Amino acid sequence: MKVNKLALAALVTVLLVSLSACASKPKVRIVELENKGTIMGISTPRWITTYAAYGINRLQSQSEFRDKYCVVGEETGVNRQFVVAWADHFSAQQRIGAMLRTTIVSSYQARVQATGNTYEQEINNIISAVVNVSYSGAQREDDWWSLRRRYDPDQKDVYTDEYTAYVLYTIPKLQLNQQVAQALETTVSKDSALYDITIEMARQILRDGISSWSE
């Protein structure tokens, strides 16, 4: 069998470049130096370990949050006072609005796809009104901060230290479901092309909740 020498040489070159890239890629390690618990003499709460390792999806599935929606604020910086102050002034309302925007956009897109129209402007108008509603019921549950070091084990003197602050709010599912459904119903006009779709969305939220909240 004849071998194309040029093709073989090119393949070898690609493999060598790939191996070289892998060999030169930094081996980043992350270690926690201290946290709120080490300073105050308390254990790291379960919600933090779950959220930090797996994200809000896993956090939302914990038994203690079965009847609540979780809202987590997170900020990173080189100054502990700055990130802690940020957590103290975190706006759950703003985060709720952002999560609702993502959820409602996805719901509309799934429903209007079959119609062949995008209704982009109409959807934007409804969503802007819904996310700007002042939703009540959010309760601050806890906060936390952590100092972590990122470093290359092959270069001991090369590292980055960063503080991360977290704040956890919850809001009863039933309460938020009712408020969001009402906001949708009162925002859309009866002559809107999206009226039937919007009313059905509101009814589904009342019946099943905001199913993609944690996504």
Secondary structure by P-SEA (a helix, b strand, c coil): cccaaaaaaaaaaaaaaaaaaaaaccbbbbbbcccccccccccccaaaaaaacccaaaaaaccccccbbbbbbbbbcccaaaaaaaaaaccaaaaaaaaaaaaaaaaaaaacccccccaaaaaaaaaaaaaacccccccccccbbbbbbbbcccccccbbbbbbbbbbbbccaaaaaaaaaaaaaaaccccccaaaaaaaaaaaaaacccccccc
